[in-house]
Amino acid sequence: MASSLPPSVPPTHPAVAMIEGPRKPLGIIDQPTVPPKPSEALIHVTWTSSTPLDLHRADGGLLINKYPFLMGGSFAGTVLAVGSNSDPNDSNSTPQNKQAHVQVGDVVFGMTMDGVEAESTFQPYITVPLWRVSKLPPNLTPQEAVSVPTNLVTAMHTATHDLGLAMPWPVPDGWQPPAAFRTAPILVWGAASSVGLYLVQVLKHWGYAHVLAVASGRHHATLKGLGAKECFDYREGEDVVVGKIKRYLDGVAGTPKVPFIVDCIGSRDGTLRPLTQIAESGAKVAVMLPVINVHAAEDRAPEYEMDISKVLVGHWKEGVELIGTRTHFYAENKFFKDHLQPEIVPALLEQGVVKPNPLKIVEGKTLLERAEAALSLLRNQAPSGEKLVWRVAEEEA
Ligand SMILES: NC(=O)c1ccc[n+]([C@@H]2O[C@H](COP(=O)([O-])OP(=O)(O)OC[C@H]3O[C@@H](n4cnc5c(N)ncnc54)[C@H](OP(=O)(O)O)[C@@H]3O)[C@@H](O)[C@H]2O)c1
């Protein structure tokens, strides 16, 4: 077990945190750098990416019960130390990390849990379990890689856990889903979101051939290139887009017409309300939580709902199955815990199955400035088909 830090690593370092509570300026606190235990790695974080969850935390205090709350759930950086894996009784060990799949000096990336002090990624040193670490494939930069894991893990978790679709790994030669699934419509509302873009790509890879994508018209060519069979533009207005989807479905056999729906946005009025008009009895509707009842703004606190059964009660057709997606629990699936980040995510990227989203690099003179600038872009709903990426450590390892 590595009980001490490498000599070049400082014993403490700055970390971005919510200090007082929601809708207050973020601050910097001094955090201890934690030596890695067995099956953990100490990583020097050079890049992170921001997700709407950061805004839900910062402005809504979502699911936070103690302050200061350390922020950030994705990293790219360099391995500085790996804890000894000699302990066969370590419950956190996996077949991969008994023999660690990464070594000192490797460039790595991954999704972690914000709020967990050693794992939160808006700090230059983190200590994380190896099952949260992917090795950088040779065809990607760290900036591209850091934009991927949170939402690719979400896409895989949603498709398998929430919709119950088979996605065997490794993909057997010639594998196809059963015919009924291969041709069944899967509606991805918010397909140009980070989650949506990856969902469209993995569904195509595993042979689900009837993906219907709802996004701004300017993303339609991209989405068709990634695997969507048909696209619809939500910016034409609720009545128009719902009407066009229903007319399309008139030509589709089966009951329900769309057995699988993913709401990649979770906006009560922007996405769920139109979906109440489309989802028929028997459909599974997976919704990215939280449901946003009121979006955050400079002068307005957001309002969220984590219980999907309380949203638009009485508007859904009987027999529609509503599922609130909670990706932070993906590791309850032992196979995914062992394989998703150590193996599947980097393989999908290296094979070109999944392309990272376009990036927007967020600038700022300091760690804190960059964190605040990214939050402000999220608050203003500026990202469109792109991922916010920014520098954490000022220097390379
Ligand atoms: N619970 C979970 O496990 C989980 C996991 C991941 C994400 N989430 C949540 O899911 C939401 C989206 O996350 P993200 O990272 O994918 O967001 P994102 O990439 O920042 O989403 C931006 C996109 O949302 C699209 N959009 C906004 N309103 C829309 C509407 N009414 N209909 C269709 N598309 C719309 C825009 O599409 P256009 O460019 O086409 O206009 C834009 O490209 C967030 O609230 C996040 O917290 C939850």
PDBQT file of the ligand as one rigid body, heavy atoms in Angstrom, charges set to zero:
ROOT
HETATM    1  N1  LIG A 401     -29.372  11.402 -13.925  1.00  0.00    +0.000 N 
HETATM    2  C1  LIG A 401     -28.356  11.086 -14.709  1.00  0.00    +0.000 C 
HETATM    3  O1  LIG A 401     -27.812   9.979 -14.639  1.00  0.00    +0.000 OA
HETATM    4  C2  LIG A 401     -27.852  12.089 -15.691  1.00  0.00    +0.000 A 
HETATM    5  C3  LIG A 401     -26.691  11.820 -16.423  1.00  0.00    +0.000 A 
HETATM    6  C4  LIG A 401     -26.266  12.747 -17.356  1.00  0.00    +0.000 A 
HETATM    7  C5  LIG A 401     -26.990  13.925 -17.539  1.00  0.00    +0.000 A 
HETATM    8  N2  LIG A 401     -28.089  14.151 -16.775  1.00  0.00    +0.000 N 
HETATM    9  C6  LIG A 401     -28.877  15.370 -16.934  1.00  0.00    +0.000 C 
HETATM   10  O2  LIG A 401     -29.325  15.428 -18.275  1.00  0.00    +0.000 OA
HETATM   11  C7  LIG A 401     -29.440  16.775 -18.678  1.00  0.00    +0.000 C 
HETATM   12  C8  LIG A 401     -28.659  16.953 -19.966  1.00  0.00    +0.000 C 
HETATM   13  O3  LIG A 401     -27.272  16.747 -19.738  1.00  0.00    +0.000 OA
HETATM   14  P1  LIG A 401     -26.208  16.906 -20.915  1.00  0.00    +0.000 P 
HETATM   15  O4  LIG A 401     -24.854  16.915 -20.304  1.00  0.00    +0.000 OA
HETATM   16  O5  LIG A 401     -26.462  15.916 -21.978  1.00  0.00    +0.000 OA
HETATM   17  O6  LIG A 401     -26.613  18.368 -21.396  1.00  0.00    +0.000 OA
HETATM   18  P2  LIG A 401     -26.062  19.288 -22.541  1.00  0.00    +0.000 P 
HETATM   19  O7  LIG A 401     -25.190  18.530 -23.480  1.00  0.00    +0.000 OA
HETATM   20  O8  LIG A 401     -25.512  20.521 -21.933  1.00  0.00    +0.000 OA
HETATM   21  O9  LIG A 401     -27.438  19.665 -23.271  1.00  0.00    +0.000 OA
HETATM   22  C9  LIG A 401     -27.461  20.718 -24.174  1.00  0.00    +0.000 C 
HETATM   23  C10 LIG A 401     -28.412  20.338 -25.284  1.00  0.00    +0.000 C 
HETATM   24  O10 LIG A 401     -29.729  20.270 -24.785  1.00  0.00    +0.000 OA
HETATM   25  C11 LIG A 401     -30.575  20.342 -25.910  1.00  0.00    +0.000 C 
HETATM   26  N3  LIG A 401     -31.917  20.753 -25.519  1.00  0.00    +0.000 N 
HETATM   27  C12 LIG A 401     -32.260  21.720 -24.641  1.00  0.00    +0.000 A 
HETATM   28  N4  LIG A 401     -33.613  21.795 -24.553  1.00  0.00    +0.000 NA
HETATM   29  C13 LIG A 401     -34.112  20.841 -25.381  1.00  0.00    +0.000 A 
HETATM   30  C14 LIG A 401     -35.430  20.440 -25.723  1.00  0.00    +0.000 A 
HETATM   31  N5  LIG A 401     -36.511  21.036 -25.198  1.00  0.00    +0.000 N 
HETATM   32  N6  LIG A 401     -35.580  19.425 -26.617  1.00  0.00    +0.000 NA
HETATM   33  C15 LIG A 401     -34.505  18.830 -27.156  1.00  0.00    +0.000 A 
HETATM   34  N7  LIG A 401     -33.234  19.180 -26.879  1.00  0.00    +0.000 NA
HETATM   35  C16 LIG A 401     -33.046  20.183 -26.004  1.00  0.00    +0.000 A 
HETATM   36  C17 LIG A 401     -29.909  21.347 -26.822  1.00  0.00    +0.000 C 
HETATM   37  O11 LIG A 401     -30.108  20.809 -28.100  1.00  0.00    +0.000 OA
HETATM   38  P3  LIG A 401     -30.055  21.636 -29.474  1.00  0.00    +0.000 P 
HETATM   39  O12 LIG A 401     -28.621  22.031 -29.633  1.00  0.00    +0.000 OA
HETATM   40  O13 LIG A 401     -30.532  20.617 -30.440  1.00  0.00    +0.000 OA
HETATM   41  O14 LIG A 401     -30.979  22.808 -29.314  1.00  0.00    +0.000 OA
HETATM   42  C18 LIG A 401     -28.428  21.319 -26.403  1.00  0.00    +0.000 C 
HETATM   43  O15 LIG A 401     -27.582  20.813 -27.423  1.00  0.00    +0.000 OA
HETATM   44  C19 LIG A 401     -28.897  17.612 -17.504  1.00  0.00    +0.000 C 
HETATM   45  O16 LIG A 401     -29.949  18.106 -16.714  1.00  0.00    +0.000 OA
HETATM   46  C20 LIG A 401     -28.068  16.627 -16.732  1.00  0.00    +0.000 C 
HETATM   47  O17 LIG A 401     -27.914  16.969 -15.378  1.00  0.00    +0.000 OA
HETATM   48  C21 LIG A 401     -28.527  13.260 -15.862  1.00  0.00    +0.000 A 
ENDROOT
TORSDOF 0
